[in-house]
Amino acid sequence: MYVVKAITEELGKFDSKALAEALHGAKILAAQNPGVLMDIAFDKNGDIDRESFLVKIDQGKQVVVSTLPRNSEK
């Protein structure tokens, strides 16, 4: 939701079509947008490009095994 908030504030109003268009190629930086947990980018098709995490369950708790890079960093 904080991503929607960041783009909506950039647009100056909520407009679902403008929001969808603005997400294509958008970059949202956590340092500039409180509530956004990590830097996020969207490619030209609007697909999200961000770090991901490989997690295993150990004694009922989630343990991060590895951080996977953004697609653009591969």
C-alpha positions as CSV (number, residue, x, y, z in Angstrom):
1,M,0.0,0.0,0.0
2,Y,2.9,2.4,0.6
3,V,3.9,2.0,-3.0
4,V,0.4,3.1,-4.1
5,K,0.7,6.0,-1.6
6,A,4.1,7.1,-3.0
7,I,2.9,7.0,-6.7
8,T,-0.4,8.7,-5.8
9,E,1.4,11.5,-4.0
10,E,3.6,11.9,-7.1
11,L,0.5,12.2,-9.3
12,G,-1.2,14.6,-6.9
13,K,-4.5,12.6,-6.9
14,F,-5.7,9.0,-7.0
15,D,-6.4,7.9,-10.5
16,S,-6.2,4.1,-11.1
17,K,-5.3,4.3,-14.8
18,A,-2.7,7.0,-14.2
19,L,-1.3,4.9,-11.3
20,A,-1.0,1.8,-13.5
21,E,0.8,3.8,-16.2
22,A,3.1,5.5,-13.6
23,L,4.2,2.1,-12.2
24,H,5.7,1.2,-15.6
25,G,9.4,2.1,-15.1
26,A,8.9,3.5,-11.6
27,K,11.5,3.3,-8.9
28,I,10.4,3.7,-5.2
29,L,13.2,4.2,-2.7
30,A,12.7,3.1,0.9
31,A,14.8,6.0,2.2
32,Q,12.5,8.6,0.6
33,N,9.2,6.8,1.3
34,P,8.5,5.9,5.0
35,G,6.7,2.6,5.2
36,V,8.3,1.1,2.1
37,L,10.5,-1.6,3.4
38,M,13.0,-1.9,0.5
39,D,13.8,-0.3,-2.8
40,I,11.4,-1.4,-5.5
41,A,11.5,-0.9,-9.2
42,F,9.0,-1.8,-11.9
43,D,10.1,-2.7,-15.4
44,K,8.6,-1.3,-18.6
45,N,5.8,-3.9,-18.4
46,G,4.9,-3.0,-14.9
47,D,6.4,-6.2,-13.4
48,I,8.0,-5.7,-9.9
49,D,11.8,-6.0,-9.7
50,R,13.1,-6.2,-6.1
51,E,15.3,-8.4,-3.9
52,S,13.7,-11.6,-2.7
53,F,14.5,-14.0,0.1
54,L,15.0,-17.7,0.1
55,V,13.6,-18.9,3.5
56,K,13.6,-22.2,5.3
57,I,11.6,-23.2,8.3
58,D,13.7,-24.2,11.3
59,Q,12.0,-25.3,14.5
60,G,8.8,-23.5,13.3
61,K,10.5,-20.2,12.6
62,Q,11.4,-18.6,9.3
63,V,15.2,-18.3,8.7
64,V,16.5,-16.3,5.7
65,V,18.9,-18.6,3.9
66,S,19.8,-16.2,1.1
67,T,19.0,-12.9,-0.4
68,L,18.3,-13.1,-4.1
69,P,19.2,-10.1,-6.2
70,R,16.8,-8.0,-8.3
71,N,16.4,-9.2,-11.9
72,S,18.2,-6.1,-13.1
73,E,21.2,-7.0,-11.0
74,K,21.7,-10.6,-12.3
